[in-house]
Amino acid sequence: MEAPAPASPPPAPPDAPTLTAVTTPRPIPRFPGHFLTGNLSGFRHDRLKLFRDLKETCGEIGTIRVGPLPITVVTSGTIAHTLLHHHANDVDGGPLVKTFIPLVGERSLVLLHGPQHRKQRKLLAPGFQREQLAHFTQTMVQYTLDAIAGWKDGQEFDVHDEMATLTMRIIGKTLFDVDYRHETNELLGAMGQALQHIEYLTSSLVQIPLSWPTPRNKRVREALRTIDTTFRGMIRQRRVDHGQRKDMLSSLVQVRDEEGQPISEDQLHNDLMTIYSGHESTALSLGWTWYLLARHPEVLARVRQEVDTVLGGRPPAFEDLPQLRYTLQVIKESLRLYPVIFMLARAPTKDLDVAGYRLAKGQMVLMPPYIIHRDATFFPDPERFDPDRFRPEAREAASALRLLSLRRGPAHLHRQPLRHDGEAAHRRDHGAAAERRARRRQGAPPRSSR
């Protein structure tokens, strides 16, 4: 007799339902504004006040409305750092930055992101090697000595204008091997006109396409033609005579990518536009630094003592920079209080959760360093000018440097064409009106005497 077949195992119980925690995004506060225009007036005429009021009303993040356009404003250093660094590949410059394409080109470092940005930075690196910078330092020192020789005791002059003249000479010589003190060049006026147009782009709700035949557009297009002709002529000339010069452009035309190909003419054109226009950022930074030193004689005395100790009365050299530690702290603290980048613009390329807030794909996000650098969480007594915040052993230093590195996100090399109040500053003979408006709105360094 056969044994009975074993009983079938009982059926397995149905899978237990998977429980997924659902986190509700934190609401982003809305900053009050006019029922029709929103915060357009404040955005156009007094952005620093608008952003300060938003910080006080909404806290670390808030939404304003410029006409029909909602804009998220981040005033927290922690959130801004997370967005710019941890989500660097998930954001781009957004519609605001993309309006600069006719001026700086599609492949400008201002616009590139992710692998393309890193590749282009790598290609430009030879122009900033130690040996090259040491050579450029000689030009910087000589031109600075020339400027000092032109000053007289008791003379009054505009600090910003003096610094703009100095940095313009330096960038012209180091980039193109041209001394603008002795040469009249249409490029200066054309760049002023182009930068003034950037001011218009960042301040206008309705932007007239550059192709329309308005008086402004005609001036801008003529300026761009001058820039294009000048840059391309220099690039082609350097491909022939680069061995006879030691300027940065001569170095860049010799660079080869991984396939052995040189940087294209279009790409070099875009890079020159970005680098050349950066001299004004340096001038602004120097102007604010002199302003702060004039108001804090005890800090100035320490700088002088360090310079006298390190240099012993001789002109500085590139090798002296590591020894000028306190001077570097002064510059960092000046950049904290008066950052030359007025605001950073980003837009997520996908929905993002940052610090519990939901940032939708395509949402314009602005981050004003002027406000972020005054975050008391990272900078106790933030309005105080205190270079010792940046002592290497200071506990604040790591956090402070972390915030000051905000501008090192993917859309930046040395500068961003967005300045205080969105203004593009120019030389006094070439579109200086826009720069004057920026200084009035911000409280620029006063006239100084030596």
Disulfide bonds with the S-S distance in Angstrom:
none
